[in-house]
């Protein structure tokens, strides 16, 4: 051979020469956090890695019912005790059995290291007890039936991880579909866990993840770079790029509408000026101009679109009288964005509509998505413009993330949303619970705590040989454990 083969072509060639499966590795780019911790979910890459590395005690079935995860079954003892039985022969990736004491240790670590993110759990759980090495009791502060504990234990940050004797996290040993073989600041290598409870021999043997250049994913990446065979991105993709993918027969996984583009107040604007700013912008911003030149969106005035349990069919805008706070008449608004969430066209549109609304062009602070959380802590901007996932079928989990997470989407400024959420959780009637939660989201909009603009979705794009048909459209992203390879790719 006189010409060097590309990485991808060499991969095919080598597999055919030695008679091995042609493809068994997923290669993708993700703006992952510098510290990988399944208990800390801020971005979609965090969620993807959490689900890949840690199994939860309870899972959602395809019919949106609770099914067995690490726990084979559960029962309510008395009024306030949930007892979970670990599946028989459940093992860590190193082949050792998973015990109830390790489950307890994992959850206690999450509470200690990330208390704010775990507060929805500690509000309902008084303590955990171990009747045996295979069972764990959750002694609750509330009635078990209405506690919402089962839904809580499906969430990715409650995945069970291996904790060393010194309390440190060890992701080289996991309960998830993969374990962390090696990692650096720019690259991760995940290896398949053949002891995983849902192991499938057709799944990827390895996942190689690289940081995108400058932390920003180029949506045309698969057309320009031979190394990756999968990318996950937003439906807000230029039409000419999408046509190229379709013309070249790339496989495209399209999630139904599952994201909301919002303005989120900075910590420094958790005050009346911040609320009035958002109410003013809600009235003045032309949503059609925001999405001009883009595709793959649905304009909205509330958080959830039709089809979601938290969509309010009777939603009405009721902002009351409002004027632009004086401070914003004399200085530009400082807006935090990530180019991965705000492509250039959208950024230009936002600049125009905000200038039309307040009279001054804004200043943008542009950072990779995995750095947004650090800027949120500092609060040295006015608001963040970007997308947030819309979780279903667990409304309580979604509400917890929006109102109680450290990176709070909806702060409780001059409105005690946290008490209202706690009250809704105690409702035994599901429809009444949903009604109260919808009311909270409507009030968050009408009081200026939240400014939604449009809905979009997640898409996955893969090269020939990768099969995304096993990834349910109910998943919030391309779940790594559900990627398969086509028959052609796995021929020997």
C-alpha positions in Angstrom: 0.0 0.0 0.0 1.5 3.3 -1.1 -0.9 5.6 0.6 -1.5 5.8 4.3 -5.1 4.8 5.2 -7.2 7.1 7.3 -7.9 6.0 10.8 -11.4 4.8 10.0 -10.4 3.0 6.8 -7.5 1.3 8.6 -9.9 0.1 11.3 -12.0 -1.6 8.6 -8.9 -3.0 6.8 -7.3 -4.4 9.9 -10.5 -6.1 11.1 -10.9 -7.9 7.8 -7.2 -8.9 7.6 -7.1 -10.6 11.1 -10.7 -11.9 11.0 -11.7 -9.9 14.1 -15.0 -7.9 14.4 -14.6 -4.9 12.1 -16.0 -2.4 14.6 -16.3 -2.8 18.4 -15.3 0.7 19.6 -17.4 3.9 19.7 -15.3 7.0 19.2 -16.9 10.3 20.0 -16.3 13.8 21.4 -17.8 15.0 24.6 -17.1 18.1 26.7 -16.8 16.1 29.8 -16.0 17.6 33.2 -12.4 17.4 34.4 -13.5 15.4 37.5 -15.7 12.5 36.5 -18.3 11.8 39.2 -21.6 10.0 38.5 -23.1 11.7 41.5 -22.6 15.2 40.0 -24.9 15.9 37.0 -24.6 19.4 35.4 -24.4 18.7 31.7 -25.6 16.1 29.2 -22.1 14.5 29.1 -22.2 14.2 32.9 -25.5 12.3 32.6 -24.2 10.1 29.8 -21.1 9.1 31.8 -23.1 8.6 34.9 -25.5 6.1 33.2 -22.5 4.4 31.5 -20.5 3.9 34.7 -23.1 3.4 37.5 -26.3 1.4 37.6 -29.2 2.6 39.6 -31.2 0.6 42.1 -34.4 1.1 40.1 -34.9 1.7 36.4 -37.7 2.9 34.1 -39.2 0.3 31.8 -40.2 1.1 28.2 -43.8 1.4 29.4 -42.8 4.1 31.9 -43.1 1.8 34.9 -40.5 1.0 37.6 -38.5 -2.1 36.9 -35.6 -3.9 38.5 -32.2 -2.3 38.5 -29.6 -3.4 41.0 -32.5 -4.1 43.2 -34.3 -7.3 42.3 -37.4 -6.3 44.2 -38.6 -3.9 47.0 -41.4 -3.8 49.6 -42.9 -1.4 52.1 -42.6 -2.4 55.7 -45.0 -0.5 58.0 -45.6 3.1 56.8 -42.1 4.5 56.5 -39.6 1.8 55.5 -38.7 0.8 52.0 -36.7 -2.5 51.8 -34.7 -3.3 48.7 -33.3 -6.7 47.8 -30.2 -6.7 45.7 -30.3 -9.0 42.7 -28.8 -12.4 43.2 -25.3 -12.8 41.8 -24.9 -9.1 41.1 -21.3 -8.2 40.6 -18.9 -5.3 40.3 -16.9 -5.1 37.1 -14.0 -6.9 38.9 -16.2 -9.9 39.5 -16.8 -9.4 43.2 -20.3 -9.4 44.6 -22.2 -6.1 45.2 -23.3 -5.9 48.9 -25.9 -3.8 50.7 -23.1 -2.1 52.7 -21.5 -0.9 49.5 -24.8 0.5 48.2 -25.2 2.4 51.5 -21.6 3.6 51.3 -22.1 4.8 47.8 -25.2 6.9 48.6 -23.6 8.2 51.8 -20.6 9.4 49.8 -22.9 11.3 47.4 -24.6 13.0 50.3 -21.3 14.0 51.8 -19.6 15.2 48.7 -22.6 16.8 46.9 -25.1 17.7 49.7 -26.9 20.3 47.7 -27.5 18.0 44.7 -28.7 15.2 47.1 -31.0 17.3 49.3 -34.1 15.9 47.6 -33.0 12.5 48.9 -32.0 13.6 52.4 -35.4 15.4 52.8 -37.2 12.1 52.7 -34.6 9.6 54.0 -33.9 9.6 57.7 -31.3 6.8 57.6 -30.3 3.6 55.8 -30.0 0.3 57.6 -28.7 -3.1 56.6 -30.8 -6.1 57.6 -28.5 -8.4 55.7 -25.7 -8.3 53.1 -28.3 -8.4 50.3 -30.9 -6.0 51.7 -31.0 -2.3 52.5 -33.8 -0.5 54.4 -34.5 3.2 53.7 -36.1 4.5 56.9 -38.1 7.6 55.8 -39.2 10.9 57.2 -42.5 10.6 55.2 -45.0 8.0 54.2 -43.3 5.5 51.9 -46.3 5.3 49.4 -46.1 9.0 48.7 -42.3 9.5 49.2 -41.3 9.3 45.6 -38.3 7.3 46.6 -38.6 4.8 43.7 -38.4 7.6 41.1 -35.5 9.2 43.0 -33.5 6.0 42.8 -33.8 5.9 39.0 -32.0 9.2 38.6 -28.4 9.0 37.3 -26.7 10.8 40.2 -28.0 7.9 42.4 -26.1 5.3 40.5 -24.1 3.0 42.7 -20.3 3.6 42.6 -17.4 1.9 44.3 -16.0 3.8 47.3 -12.6 3.0 48.7 -11.9 2.6 52.4 -10.6 6.3 52.5 -13.9 7.5 51.0 -12.5 8.2 47.5 -14.3 7.2 44.3 -12.9 4.4 42.2 -14.3 4.3 38.7 -12.0 1.5 37.5 -14.6 -0.8 39.4 -18.2 -0.1 38.5 -21.8 -1.4 38.5 -22.4 0.2 35.1 -22.2 -1.0 31.5 -18.6 0.2 31.4 -15.7 0.9 33.7 -13.0 3.6 33.4 -9.9 2.0 32.1 -7.8 5.2 31.9 -8.4 8.9 31.6 -6.7 12.3 31.2 -7.9 15.9 30.9 -8.5 15.4 27.2 -9.4 11.7 26.7 -11.4 8.9 28.4 -11.3 5.1 27.7 -14.2 3.1 28.9 -14.1 -0.7 28.7 -17.2 -3.0 28.6 -18.3 -4.5 31.9 -19.2 -8.1 31.2 -20.6 -8.5 34.7 -23.2 -5.7 34.1 -26.7 -6.7 35.1 -28.0 -5.9 31.5 -24.9 -7.1 29.6 -25.4 -7.5 25.9 -22.6 -9.2 23.8 -23.4 -6.9 20.8 -22.7 -3.7 22.7 -19.5 -1.7 22.3 -16.4 -3.3 23.7 -14.9 0.1 24.4 -15.8 3.8 24.3 -13.1 6.3 23.4 -14.1 9.9 24.3 -12.1 13.0 23.5 -12.6 16.6 24.5 -13.6 18.6 21.4 -11.2 21.4 20.5 -11.6 24.3 22.9 -14.4 22.3 24.5 -16.7 23.1 21.5 -18.3 20.5 19.3 -18.3 21.3 15.6 -21.6 19.9 14.2 -19.9 19.1 10.9 -17.3 17.1 12.7 -18.1 13.7 11.1 -17.7 15.3 7.7 -14.3 16.7 8.4 -12.6 14.3 10.9 -12.1 10.6 10.2 -11.5 9.6 13.8 -15.0 9.8 15.4 -17.8 7.5 14.4 -20.5 9.1 16.5 -21.5 12.6 17.6 -24.4 13.8 19.7 -25.6 17.4 19.0 -28.6 19.7 18.9 -31.4 19.6 16.3 -30.5 23.3 15.7 -28.1 22.3 12.9 -27.7 24.2 9.6 -29.8 22.6 6.9 -26.9 22.3 4.4 -24.8 20.2 6.9 -27.8 18.0 7.7 -28.4 17.4 4.0 -24.7 16.2 3.6 -25.2 13.7 6.4 -28.4 12.4 4.9 -26.9 12.3 1.4 -23.9 10.3 2.7 -26.2 7.8 4.4 -25.1 8.5 8.0 -27.5 7.0 10.5 -29.4 9.7 12.4 -31.2 9.2 15.7 -33.8 11.9 16.3 -35.1 12.4 19.8 -38.6 14.0 20.0 -38.6 17.5 21.5 -36.7 17.2 24.7 -34.9 20.4 25.4 -35.8 24.0 26.3 -33.8 27.1 25.4 -34.0 29.5 28.3 -32.5 32.5 30.0 -31.3 31.6 33.5 -30.6 34.3 36.1 -27.1 34.6 37.5 -26.6 34.2 41.2 -25.8 37.9 41.4 -29.3 38.7 40.0 -31.3 36.6 42.5 -33.2 39.8 43.4 -36.1 42.0 42.3 -34.0 43.6 39.5 -33.3 40.2 38.0 -37.0 39.2 38.1 -38.1 42.5 36.5 -35.4 42.2 33.8 -36.8 38.8 32.8 -40.4 39.9 32.8 -39.4 42.9 30.7 -37.5 40.7 28.2 -40.3 38.2 28.1 -42.6 41.0 26.8 -40.1 42.6 24.5 -38.1 39.8 22.8 -39.3 38.7 19.4 -39.1 34.9 19.5 -39.4 34.5 15.8 -36.4 36.7 15.3 -34.4 34.7 17.8 -34.7 31.5 15.7 -34.4 33.2 12.3 -32.4 31.2 9.8 -32.5 28.1 12.0 -34.4 24.8 11.9 -35.4 22.1 14.4 -37.2 24.2 16.9 -40.7 24.9 18.3 -41.4 28.4 19.8 -42.8 28.3 23.3 -43.9 30.4 26.2 -43.7 27.7 28.9 -41.2 25.0 29.9 -42.7 21.8 28.6 -44.2 21.1 25.2 -47.3 19.0 24.5 -46.9 15.3 25.3 -45.1 15.9 28.6 -46.8 15.4 31.9 -45.7 18.9 33.0 -47.1 20.7 30.0 -49.9 23.0 31.1 -52.7 23.2 28.4 -54.3 26.1 30.2 -51.1 28.1 30.6 -51.5 31.9 30.4 -49.0 34.7 30.4 -49.7 37.1 33.3 -46.7 39.3 33.9 -48.4 42.4 35.2 -47.0 45.9 34.7 -43.2 46.0 34.3 -40.5 48.3 33.2 -36.8 47.8 32.5 -34.7 48.3 35.7 -32.7 51.6 35.5 -29.4 49.8 35.8 -29.9 48.1 32.4 -30.6 51.3 30.6 -27.0 52.5 30.9 -24.8 49.3 30.6 -24.9 46.3 28.3 -26.2 43.0 29.6 -23.6 40.4 30.2 -24.7 37.0 28.9 -23.0 33.7 29.6 -23.2 31.2 26.7 -21.5 28.1 25.4 -20.9 27.9 21.7 -22.0 24.2 21.9 -25.4 25.4 22.9 -25.5 28.7 21.1 -24.3 28.4 17.5 -23.1 31.5 15.7 -26.5 32.2 14.0 -28.4 32.0 17.2 -25.8 34.2 19.0 -26.2 36.9 16.3 -30.0 36.7 16.5 -29.9 37.1 20.3 -27.6 40.1 20.0 -30.1 41.8 17.6 -33.3 41.1 19.6 -31.8 42.1 23.0 -30.5 45.3 21.5 -34.0 46.0 20.1 -35.5 45.3 23.6 -33.2 47.3 25.9 -31.4 49.7 23.5 -27.9 48.4 24.0 -26.1 45.4 22.4 -25.2 42.7 25.0 -21.7 41.5 25.9 -21.3 37.7 25.5 -19.1 35.6 27.8 -18.4 32.5 25.7 -17.1 29.4 27.5 -17.1 25.6 26.9 -20.2 23.8 28.3 -18.2 22.0 31.0 -17.0 25.4 32.4 -20.4 27.0 32.7 -20.9 25.7 36.2 -17.7 27.4 37.4 -18.9 30.7 36.0 -22.3 30.2 37.7 -20.6 29.9 41.1 -18.8 33.3 40.5 -22.0 35.0 39.2 -20.1 37.6 37.2 -22.7 38.0 34.5 -26.4 38.8 34.2 -27.9 35.6 32.8 -27.1 32.3 31.1 -28.6 31.6 27.7 -28.7 27.9 26.8 -30.6 24.6 26.8 -31.8 22.4 29.6 -33.1 18.8 29.2 -36.8 18.0 29.8 -37.0 14.7 31.8 -39.9 12.3 31.4 -41.4 10.1 32.9 -40.2 11.4 36.2 -41.7 14.8 36.8 -40.6 15.0 40.5 -37.0 14.3 39.5 -37.2 17.1 36.9 -38.7 19.5 39.3 -36.0 18.6 41.9 -33.3 19.4 39.3 -34.8 22.7 38.3 -35.5 24.0 41.8 -33.0 22.2 44.1 -29.9 21.5 42.2 -26.7 23.5 43.0 -26.9 24.9 39.5 -30.5 26.0 40.0 -32.5 26.6 36.8 -35.3 28.3 38.8 -34.2 30.1 42.0 -36.7 30.7 44.8 -36.5 34.5 44.8 -39.4 36.2 46.6 -41.4 33.0 46.1 -41.0 29.9 48.2 -41.0 27.3 45.5 -39.1 24.8 47.6 -42.0 24.6 50.2 -44.5 24.2 47.3 -42.5 21.4 45.8 -42.3 19.6 49.2 -46.1 20.0 49.5 -46.7 18.6 46.0 -44.5 15.6 46.8 -46.9 14.6 49.6 -49.9 14.5 47.4 -51.1 10.9 47.0 -53.3 11.8 44.0 -51.0 11.8 40.9 -53.1 14.3 38.9 -53.3 16.7 41.8 -49.5 16.4 42.2 -48.9 17.2 38.6 -51.4 20.1 38.8 -49.4 21.7 41.6 -46.1 21.2 39.8 -47.5 22.8 36.6 -48.7 25.7 38.6 -45.2 26.2 40.0 -43.7 26.3 36.5 -46.4 28.8 35.3 -45.7 31.0 38.3 -42.0 30.8 37.7 -42.5 32.2 34.2 -45.0 34.9 35.2 -42.9 36.2 38.2 -39.7 36.4 36.1 -37.8 33.4 37.6 -37.7 31.7 34.2 -37.6 32.9 30.6 -38.3 30.1 28.1 -37.9 30.8 24.3 -38.1 27.6 22.3 -37.9 23.9 22.4 -35.5 21.7 20.4 -34.3 18.1 20.5 -31.2 15.9 20.7 -29.9 14.1 17.7 -27.2 11.4 17.3 -25.3 11.0 14.0 -23.3 7.9 13.3 -21.1 6.4 10.6 -22.0 3.3 8.7 -21.5 0.3 10.9 -23.0 1.8 14.0 -26.6 0.9 14.8 -28.6 3.4 16.9 -32.0 1.7 16.4 -31.8 0.1 19.9 -31.6 3.5 21.6 -35.2 4.3 22.7 -36.6 7.6 21.7 -37.5 8.0 25.4 -33.9 8.3 26.3 -32.6 11.9 26.8 -29.5 11.2 24.8 -27.7 8.4 22.9 -27.2 6.0 25.8 -23.8 4.5 25.3 -24.8 1.0 26.5 -27.5 0.7 23.9 -25.3 1.3 20.9 -25.0 -1.7 18.7 -23.1 -2.6 15.5 -24.6 -3.7 12.2 -24.2 -7.2 11.0 -21.9 -6.0 8.2 -19.7 -4.3 10.8 -19.3 -7.4 12.9 -18.7 -9.9 10.1 -15.5 -11.9 10.5 
